[in-house]
Amino acid sequence: MMRFAQWLHRWVGLVMLIQVVLWVVSGFYFSTQGHHAMSGHQYKVNPTGLVIRHTMPEVGIDEVWQRYPRALSIKLYRVADEPQYRIELASERVYLHGDTGQPWHTNAEQAKQLAVATYDGPGSVNSVVPITETNELVDWHGQGYQVLFDDDLNTRVYVDAANGQVIDHRNTPWLIADWAFKLHFMDYSGARSFNHLLIYTAALLALWFTLSGALLLVQNLRRGDFNPRRKPTLLESLQHQNKPIASGCGGGGTCGLCKVKITEPTTVTTAESHLLTATELSAGIRLACQHRDHGQIVTLLNDQVRDFELTLVGKYEHSEAITEMVFDSAPVCDYQAGQFMQFKIPTANSGALFRHYSFATKPGGNQQLHFLVRRVPGTKEFPRAGVGSSYLLSLQVGDSVNAFGPFGDFVATDSSETSREQIYIAGGVGIAPIHALVANEHARQRHLFHGARTEEELIFADDFRADASLHYYPVIDKFVHEEVATWLEQNPGDYDFYVCGPPAMLAATLQLLADKKIPKSRIRYDDFGI
């Protein structure tokens, strides 16, 4: 429950942050522009010519009273030099032509005259367009005209054909202001009202954000996170001692990579119950980020992990986004297919970041080490995005980089224990560990589903097609998990599954396998700690 609260708190906070930015930007716009600049009335005037008619109409007012004996009021006006009666009834208003006694209807020429009478700008009429509704007038529809002027503000005057009244003026500054009001009020109907469902929802989200934040604050206080004399976590201690331990979430308890074995009895946290298996928990395996360092005896699970200096010997660009990096294999000890290395990325403040990249080739022999790197350019919103990939891609042949490893338990099931067919599902650069697993498996039948954005991003496709014993299914025109779902419907059976790829693809595939009632013991996946 707490894990879900943390997840929801982060996303609600992001949504609220976006809305706060919109409030600040739109509020700043209001304060700098002023009311008149946003009204759309820069060239609007109230004409003095639209007053009561000086000559009597052909239909007398007595006749109008006889037709509408229950009228609350009857007034005579001059509209574009034509007489008009405005009759106020209890439930409606009626407009009659003073000379014919027929219901009033404004024609295009009259609409033009009325628009010009309320306009005092540098432009002239460009066109008169009949309309029945417009997004620029809230709650208006019927017969009317849009009179456009060719001025610097693109002025538009709206005239109601049913009564000959000028409804309002609109222009480009008003349109910008209207969008600013929509963003500020969170009301995209244009009514500029706070009384709507979206803002009620935002209020509830803000309330949840506040309450969940208070809950998380209490949790942090109980754990002593704000105590400057608090004991560090096991992960922090091990990192401070330069011990080789993996972490993809920085100690947030979401990646499950910092596994250690603690000999003394230790409570199981919520994160551990979610990320570790029952077998691991019973064996004393815990997450180093979840426990304080009290001097307890801790054993690293990866005894073979070392700190290496790798030298770049080759770079091959498979596509605009994906590059294959090749390093000298001499310093690296043995690793298992499916494992990864943790590359040390130097930063400007003399610190370091760590990024994980899986071995893309099977172990054994004196072959070189291959890794796939996807270019992730930074943005204004996320300037740190792609720090690792940018650094690695900037390396030239002969350059060196520090790396820890090997890490990970995304490895094959024991072929001596089961003869089940192996199904590999990869998306994007997730094909790297899959390629190593496929190449390292010879005893059991194999099926590989490889999803990519383009044909050129079907990395290692030539290797897969050349393997006569491998059933290879490249997928470009649809989501890879959809292809797997179709195949499983046609080929039911018992399989071991290996899944690696982007978060969305990984989540969709795991959900598919869960819907198919595939036991978790037969599913192995690698999400690079995301």
Number of C-alpha atoms within 10 A of each C-alpha: 7 13 13 9 15 15 13 16 21 15 12 17 18 12 14 17 12 11 16 13 12 18 18 12 14 19 15 12 16 17 9 9 12 10 12 10 14 21 18 23 21 19 17 20 13 10 13 8 12 14 11 14 17 10 8 13 19 12 16 13 16 10 11 17 14 10 10 16 12 12 17 11 14 17 12 21 18 20 23 18 12 13 23 27 26 18 21 17 15 10 5 8 14 16 21 21 23 25 15 13 17 11 14 20 17 21 14 19 11 18 28 22 16 23 28 19 18 19 23 16 17 11 16 14 17 12 15 19 13 17 16 13 16 14 10 17 15 12 11 14 13 12 16 28 28 24 24 22 23 15 16 11 18 13 26 26 27 27 27 22 22 17 22 22 16 18 15 18 24 25 23 15 18 21 15 13 20 20 16 21 22 19 18 22 21 23 19 16 12 17 16 17 14 13 12 15 11 14 15 12 11 16 13 12 18 17 12 17 20 14 13 18 17 12 15 16 14 12 13 13 12 11 13 13 14 11 11 7 8 12 15 16 18 23 25 18 16 17 14 10 9 10 16 22 23 29 26 20 15 15 19 12 22 19 19 23 23 25 23 20 18 18 13 10 7 12 12 16 13 13 19 21 12 13 16 17 14 12 9 14 17 9 12 16 24 27 27 28 26 20 18 17 19 10 7 11 10 17 13 18 14 17 11 13 21 19 19 17 18 21 20 22 17 16 18 11 12 15 16 10 13 20 22 20 21 20 22 19 18 12 12 19 14 14 19 22 28 30 24 26 24 23 23 20 19 16 12 6 6 6 9 12 13 19 20 21 21 29 25 28 23 23 20 13 8 9 13 17 21 23 20 26 21 18 19 15 14 13 10 7 7 9 10 12 15 16 19 23 19 17 13 21 16 10 16 13 14 12 14 17 17 14 21 22 25 27 26 21 16 23 18 18 18 8 12 7 7 11 15 17 15 21 19 23 25 29 27 21 27 25 28 29 31 31 24 22 26 24 18 17 15 12 10 13 15 19 18 22 21 28 28 22 14 12 13 13 21 21 22 14 16 9 11 19 14 10 12 9 13 17 15 18 18 19 22 15 10 11 17 22 25 14 16 22 15 10 12 13 10 9 9 9 9 13 19 21 23 24 25 26 25 16 15 9 21 21 14 15 23 19 13 16 18 13 9 13 9 16 12 13 10 14 18 18 19 23 17 20 15 11
